[in-house]
Each structure stands twice: as C-alpha cells, then as structure tokens.
Amino acid sequence: MAKLLVVDDEANIRLLYAQELSDEGYQVVTAGSALEAVEKLESESFDLAVIDIKLKNESGLELLQRIVKERHTIPVILCTAFSCYKDDFSAWLADGYVVKSSDLQELKDEISRVLAKRQRGAYV
C-alpha cells in the first residue's frame, strides 16, 4: 500500500482526497500548509506527494522545489485549479500535473502512473 502526502490549504479538499484515495487503497496523510508538509516529510516516509500550487501565504511551487532539492526520491504531482501553471518552469519539476475537478479520476490515474514509474526504478 503506497503512502501519499496530500497538501492543500482547503480542509474540504483534503477530506475529499483522503476519502477517495483511501478508498483506492492508499494510505493518506494530509497537511494544510507547506510548513506542516515539511514537518511530516521530516518525520515520515512517503511514496508520493500531491500538492496544491496556491496555498495560503505560501507557494506549492516553493514546496515542490524544496522536496526536489532535499528529498529527490519522492515524486510530486501538482494539483491545482489553475491550468496556467503548466507553463511555469518551476512546475516542470513535478512528475505530474492535474487540474482540479469534481471528478478525481484524472488524479487517480496520474497517481497510478507516477507510482508505476517509481516501481520501475525511475526515482532511485
């Protein structure tokens, strides 16, 4: 069972993702801020992180850069309501990019794809 870290400042989104992804068989840990995410990353190990770009008073892109720099073996999927960030060079560090939707199938498919890539050794 893969362990996922979901980072979003909206409690309802965290709850929805946690429920949906748990139903898919993942162990899900949530964080409401970049600071909380860093604390969890320092104390636990994860197979993948799903990060919202627009966090209150923080940038999910900065968190992405920190994860890539300090914990480069953890793949990251950016999940945001804004498709315009796909063209931001910082977003290119992510292993996946999903535009938020009420249908979480695209996110679930992207998580499966990235985890399969990790199992093949792409993040060692």
C-alpha positions as CSV (number, residue, x, y, z in Angstrom):
1,M,0.0,0.0,0.0
2,A,1.5,3.3,-1.1
3,K,1.6,6.2,1.4
4,L,0.6,9.6,0.0
5,L,1.0,13.1,1.4
6,V,-1.7,15.4,0.3
7,V,-1.0,19.1,0.8
8,D,-3.9,21.6,0.3
9,D,-5.0,24.6,2.4
10,E,-8.7,23.8,1.9
11,A,-9.9,21.4,4.6
12,N,-12.8,20.1,2.4
13,I,-10.4,19.2,-0.4
14,R,-8.1,17.4,2.0
15,L,-11.0,15.5,3.3
16,L,-12.3,14.6,-0.1
17,Y,-8.9,13.5,-1.4
18,A,-8.2,11.5,1.8
19,Q,-11.5,9.6,1.5
20,E,-11.3,9.0,-2.3
21,L,-7.7,7.9,-2.2
22,S,-8.1,5.8,0.9
23,D,-11.0,4.0,-1.0
24,E,-8.5,3.3,-3.8
25,G,-6.2,1.5,-1.2
26,Y,-3.7,4.2,-0.4
27,Q,-2.6,5.3,3.0
28,V,-3.2,9.1,3.0
29,V,-1.7,11.7,5.3
30,T,-2.8,15.3,4.9
31,A,-1.2,18.7,5.5
32,G,-2.9,22.1,5.4
33,S,0.3,24.1,4.8
34,A,3.8,23.9,3.4
35,L,5.2,24.1,6.9
36,E,3.1,21.2,8.1
37,A,4.0,19.2,5.0
38,V,7.8,19.8,5.7
39,E,7.3,18.6,9.3
40,K,5.5,15.4,8.1
41,L,8.2,14.8,5.4
42,E,10.9,15.0,8.1
43,S,9.1,12.6,10.4
44,E,7.6,10.1,8.0
45,S,8.4,8.5,4.6
46,F,6.1,8.8,1.6
47,D,5.8,7.2,-1.8
48,L,4.3,10.3,-3.4
49,A,3.1,13.8,-2.7
50,V,0.1,15.6,-4.1
51,I,0.5,19.4,-3.7
52,D,-1.8,22.3,-4.4
53,I,0.1,25.2,-6.0
54,K,-1.9,28.0,-4.3
55,L,-1.6,27.6,-0.6
56,K,-2.5,30.4,1.8
57,N,0.6,32.7,2.4
58,E,2.8,30.0,0.7
59,S,3.6,28.6,-2.7
60,G,3.2,25.0,-3.6
61,L,5.9,25.6,-6.2
62,E,8.3,26.5,-3.5
63,L,7.4,23.4,-1.6
64,L,7.9,21.4,-4.8
65,Q,11.4,22.9,-5.2
66,R,12.3,22.1,-1.6
67,I,11.1,18.5,-2.0
68,V,13.1,18.0,-5.2
69,K,16.2,19.5,-3.5
70,E,16.0,17.7,-0.2
71,R,14.0,14.5,-0.9
72,H,14.5,13.9,-4.6
73,T,13.2,10.3,-4.4
74,I,9.7,11.4,-3.7
75,P,7.7,12.0,-6.8
76,V,5.3,15.0,-6.7
77,I,2.0,15.7,-8.5
78,L,0.8,19.3,-8.7
79,C,-3.0,19.5,-8.4
80,T,-4.4,23.0,-8.9
81,A,-7.4,24.8,-10.1
82,F,-5.2,26.8,-12.5
83,S,-4.1,25.3,-15.7
84,C,-1.8,28.3,-16.5
85,Y,0.9,27.0,-14.2
86,K,1.7,24.2,-16.7
87,D,3.8,26.8,-18.5
88,D,5.7,27.8,-15.3
89,F,9.3,26.4,-15.4
90,S,9.1,25.6,-11.7
91,A,6.1,23.4,-12.3
92,W,8.2,21.3,-14.8
93,L,10.0,19.8,-11.7
94,A,6.8,17.9,-10.9
95,D,6.3,14.4,-12.0
96,G,2.6,15.1,-12.8
97,Y,0.2,18.0,-13.2
98,V,-3.6,17.7,-12.7
99,V,-6.2,20.5,-12.9
100,K,-8.7,20.1,-10.0
101,S,-12.0,18.7,-10.9
102,S,-15.1,17.3,-9.1
103,D,-14.2,14.0,-10.8
104,L,-11.0,12.7,-9.3
105,Q,-10.4,10.0,-11.9
106,E,-7.6,12.1,-13.6
107,L,-5.8,12.5,-10.3
108,K,-6.2,8.8,-9.5
109,D,-4.9,7.8,-12.9
110,E,-1.9,10.2,-12.6
111,I,-1.1,8.8,-9.1
112,S,-1.2,5.3,-10.6
113,R,1.1,6.3,-13.5
114,V,3.6,8.0,-11.3
115,L,3.7,5.2,-8.7
116,A,4.2,2.6,-11.5
117,K,7.1,4.7,-12.8
118,R,8.6,4.8,-9.3
119,Q,8.3,1.0,-9.0
120,R,10.2,0.6,-12.3
121,G,13.1,2.4,-10.5
122,A,12.8,5.9,-12.1
123,Y,13.2,7.6,-8.7
124,V,16.1,5.7,-7.2
